[in-house]
Amino acid sequence: MNDADRETLDAFREAVNMAPAELERWLDTDASRAVGDKGEGGGESVGHASGRRIVKLLRKRQDDYTADDFAHMRKVVGYVHRHVAQRPEGDVTDTPWRHSLMNWGHDPA
């Protein structure tokens, strides 16, 4: 693993603070499926699909990561950092903002 990949992996592990089983349980809820950009087709949101991929990445052996895996990790880190910076005022416990972040493997609560 080169230095750039190591840096990506470290940032990904810092951004994703949900365990694979915890994220899987969350993705199985109606609240998880209710948030995010579903595009024109109205199917699964980008964040929900990302969450499913994050579960696989968290369970994958580090030596088996591909360039595409590292690209997705960078996408996750970017999303989490951008949206954490947009934290709304007040209690965020049951908000679309928190639910969207949780789809990406980060629980800000």
Secondary structure, DSSP 8 states (H G I E B T S, - for coil): --HHHHHHHHHHHHH--S-HHHHHHHHTSHHHHHSS--TTTT-S-HHHHHHHHHHHHHHS-GGG--HHHHHHHHHHHHHHHHHHTT--SS--TT-HHHHHHHHTT----
